[in-house]
């Protein structure tokens, strides 16, 4: 699974799993928190504590880079949205 903050530039996460195996919510939330922490600098993290964030979750096979795009944007489809309220970050 590919995981990224919706409409915000930054890091993404990849979670490997067997096909058709559903992951528990706790693992997805932990991965979302890690992706957010890797996407923000120290000053930005303080502003995001307690904020509800939306993450895009899609199978990697449905994520493709935009040809010729120099900043790393992608197209994705068959996505789900994960809403997470983030606690204090380290």
N, C-alpha and C positions, 0 to 999 in steps of 0.2 A: 504494500500500500504506500502511496505517495501522500504526504501531509504537508500543507503549507498554510500560512496565515492568509485569509481571504483579503484581497485588494490591498496588500501591504508588501513592499519589497523586503526580501530577507532570505533566511535559510529555509530549507525544506528537510523533511525527514523521510526515510524509507523504512518501512516495517516489513520484514519478510515473514511469510506464513504459507501454509499449505493452501492450495486452491480450495475455495468454498468453506474454509474454516473461519468462523467469526471470532474476532478478538473481543476480550472483555473491555468494558468502558474504562476501567482503571488504567489499563495499559495505554489506551488511546489518549487519555487525559494526561498521563505522565509524558507521553511523546509530544503532545501539543505544548506542554509547559517547557519542555526542552527546546523545541523549535523556536518558541518565542524568546527564550533566554538567549539563544544563539543569534537571533535576529536583531537584538537591541543592545545598545551600549549602556554603560552604567547609569548615565543620566536619564535615558529613556525608560529604563526598567522601573524607576520610581513612579513614573506617570502611568504605567500599565498595571500596577498592583491593584487588584480588585475589579478590574475592567472586564466586562464580558467580551470575549473575542470569538470570532467565527473562523473556523479552519476548514479548508477544502480537503477532502479525503477521496482519493480515487485509486483504482488499480493502476500500477505503473504502465501497463500496456495501453492505457487510455491517455497518457500524458506524452505530448510530442513537442519538441522545441519549435519555435517559429523560425523558419528559414531566413537567414540574413539578419536576424535580430542580434545586436551586439551586447545587449544587457541581460540576456538569459531568460527572457520571458517564454512561457509555454502556453499551449492550448491544452485543455483537458475536457473530458466528457464523462458521462456516467458517474458523476461525482455525488458525494453526500456532504452535508454540512455538519460539522461538529461544533457545538457551542460550549465554551468553557469559561468559567469565571476563575481568573487566576489569583491565587493567594500570593503572599509575599515571596519574592524571588531571592535567590542567594546571589 
